[in-house]
Amino acid sequence: MPATPLTAVERAPGATGRARASVVLSTGVCLPEAVISNADLERVVRTSDAWILERTGIRERRRSGAGVTTSMLAAAAGKTALDHAGLESVDAIIVATSSPDTFIPPVACLVQRRLEMASVPAFDVNAACSGFVDGLIVADGLIRAGTASTVLLIGAEALTKLVDYTDRSTCVLFGDGAGAMVLGAGDAGGILASRWGSDGSHADLIYYGPSEEYPDTGDGLRLAGKGTFRMAVEQMTELCAELCEAAGWTMDDIDVVIPHQANQRIIEAVAKRGGLSLDRFVINVDRLGNTGAASVPLAFAEAEATGRLHPGSRVLSVAFGAGATWGGFAMEWTSSPR
Ligand SMILES: CC(C)(COP(=O)(O)OP(=O)(O)OC[C@H]1O[C@@H](n2cnc3c(N)ncnc32)[C@H](O)[C@@H]1OP(=O)(O)O)[C@@H](O)C(=O)NCCC(=O)NCCS
């Protein structure tokens, strides 16, 4: 096991121990190999490839098999990100998930054990599909305050284990996977602005049943599709405008938009309403479906791997999820292409 790392304050730059910026040092992903195609779902529920494609843009999604847990996916993505950053350990581990292996212990501690990392703080964030963004805002605060100089942040889900495969309106939407980032202290660029919020009066839009309020709904993710769709478009469009203004950019300055991937039509509506051309959006929902808290880091890793992110690229990332929760950040990318 590696030695206990120096505390962040000891390692943070500057006399006060405060970093000027938090930047992305690396990314990593882990996707289960098994694919569920729309044709596979046609054999399970009364649906069609044409309906799913037209209403959601989804062609296929990944499924973690029996014995594969969220912490396994998370640890694999985290290990890749650590390797890419050339690090063996970090000052804190945060995992964003709504589908933990079990209620207790936190997935982040299982990741810590799998990666044999020293006794650094490790904890989960559950803010559904906005969880990765919320985790990033927490990590940014830790780094700027000098509490940590490196953070491993992972979004990981095994949502197919929560899906009711008799409910055609939800089972076609969700998939599994994990994406990770190592964040560190930098001198410039990185996260320039962030916004987050939630409104519990909309807690019934998406929930896992049965709940105390809905004891008769049976096991499974439940979703008020239209209400969720409307609110996701409104919130993510508003976030784009707010973040752009906070970063001192115009919409034309933005190079890349990395939205939460719930539905191709939601992304198209945000692009149209926000006055942002769709070619600037990174889209993986067609191949991965809605991977919850993993969708944003998976899309970041894909953008990096496909050469869409360069030092100086101006990036907006926005998300919306159950709760209702929402959040986003504006970032100047600093890592060089690998
Ligand atoms: C779920 C969603 C795809 C449904 O699309 P929609 O256009 O709103 O469709 P509706 O719910 O109005 O359903 C229309 C019809 O299709 C049917 N339908 C629902 N799912 C179907 C499926 N998989 N295959 C075929 N028909 C389906 C409905 O039963 C309904 O039939 P009816 O008119 O006879 O009652 C869409 O609302 C959505 O993506 N919402 C956001 C969901 C989301 O991603 N939430 C997470 C955000 S983080």
The ligand as a Gaussian input file, in Angstrom:
#p B3LYP/6-31G(d) Opt

LIG

0 1
 C      -39.418000       9.031000     -21.934000
 C      -39.568000       9.765000     -23.279000
 C      -38.596000       9.190000     -24.292000
 C      -40.984000       9.512000     -23.781000
 O      -41.174000      10.220000     -24.996000
 P      -42.529000      11.012000     -25.241000
 O      -42.447000      11.556000     -26.585000
 O      -42.681000      11.981000     -24.097000
 O      -43.587000       9.872000     -25.196000
 P      -44.863000       9.689000     -24.197000
 O      -44.399000       9.407000     -22.813000
 O      -45.772000      10.858000     -24.412000
 O      -45.519000       8.419000     -24.814000
 C      -46.122000       8.451000     -26.082000
 C      -46.677000       7.078000     -26.364000
 O      -45.580000       6.170000     -26.562000
 C      -45.761000       5.042000     -25.728000
 N      -44.452000       4.533000     -25.335000
 C      -43.718000       4.828000     -24.228000
 N      -42.574000       4.154000     -24.253000
 C      -42.581000       3.430000     -25.382000
 C      -41.667000       2.545000     -25.957000
 N      -40.485000       2.245000     -25.384000
 N      -41.978000       1.998000     -27.155000
 C      -43.134000       2.267000     -27.767000
 N      -44.055000       3.102000     -27.265000
 C      -43.764000       3.670000     -26.085000
 C      -46.546000       5.536000     -24.536000
 O      -47.213000       4.474000     -23.910000
 C      -47.500000       6.496000     -25.223000
 O      -48.535000       5.748000     -25.791000
 P      -50.055000       6.283000     -25.707000
 O      -50.058000       7.587000     -26.442000
 O      -50.823000       5.208000     -26.359000
 O      -50.327000       6.448000     -24.247000
 C      -39.304000      11.264000     -23.121000
 O      -40.362000      11.866000     -22.438000
 C      -38.014000      11.542000     -22.402000
 O      -36.950000      11.208000     -22.870000
 N      -38.084000      12.217000     -21.236000
 C      -36.886000      12.483000     -20.463000
 C      -36.545000      11.230000     -19.767000
 C      -35.184000      11.216000     -19.153000
 O      -34.227000      10.975000     -19.810000
 N      -35.133000      11.409000     -17.863000
 C      -33.944000      11.382000     -17.169000
 C      -33.436000      12.780000     -17.155000
 S      -32.051000      12.889000     -16.228000

